Amino acid sequence: MSVGLVETVVDITWISSPTPVSYAAQVEDSGKVQRLRKQCPNCGPGTFMANHFDRVYCGKCTTTFLFDKDTAVPKGKGKK
C-alpha cells in the first residue's frame, strides 16, 4: 500500500507597508539628526539603551540607570 503526497498551492499576496519610523533618531527639517534614545556609555556609540518607566537599560552590557522618583535624574547601577 502506498501513500501519495498531496501538493498544496497557496496564493501569497504581499501587502506593502509604510516606511518604518526609526525609534532611535529623528531627522529635523534642517537636516540635523536628533537622537531620541540615550547611548550606552560602556558600549560606545551605536548602542542605544531601552527606555522603561523607571530606568534606562542596555541589553548588551546590562548597564542600568534608575530614575529617582523625586527628581528625574538617573542614578547609575550596573557592572563594569
N, C-alpha and C positions, 0 to 999 in steps of 0.2 A: 504494500500500500504506500503510495507516495503522497506527500503533502505539497501542494502547489503554493507558491508565493504570489501574493496579490500586490500589484503596483498601485500606489495611490498618487495621484497628481493633485497638487494643491496649488491654487492660484494665489500668488503673493502680490499684494498691492502695497507699494511703498507710499507712505504718507510723508510729505515734505513738512518739516517743522521749521519754525522761525530760527534765526541765528541765535545761538545760546548767548546769554549775558554772562560776562565774567563776574565772579564773586570777589576777586582779589584786586581788581583795578578798574578804574573808570577814566575814560578819556574826556576831558573838558572840551568846550568849543574852540578854545585857543590851541588845542593840540597837546596840552600838558597832561601827563598821566598822573592821576591821584590814586594812591594806594588805599584800599578800603580795609585791609586786614594788616595786623601787626606782623612783622617778620621776626623769626626766631633769632635771638642774639647768639645762641650757641651754634646753630647750624649755618647761619650766614644768609646772604641774600638769595631769594628764590624759594625759601621755605617759609610758608605762611602758617600762622597759628590759628587754631579753630576758636571761634567766639562762642562762649557759653554765657549763661545769665549771671554767673558769679566768678568767672575765670576766663583766661585765655590759655590754650593748651597746644603744645607742639606734639604731634603724633610720632615724629621721627625720633626725638631725643627725650621725650616725656617731660619737658620743662613746663611748669605750670605757674602762672601768675594769678593769684587770687585778688579779687577786688574787695577792698574794705567796705563794709556796709554803710558806715557813716560818711565817708568820702569816697570818691570814685578813683582813688589812687591804687594801682596794683601793687601788691607786695609779692616778692619773689619766693618761689618754692620749686625745687627740682634737683635733679642730680647733676653733678658736673663731671 
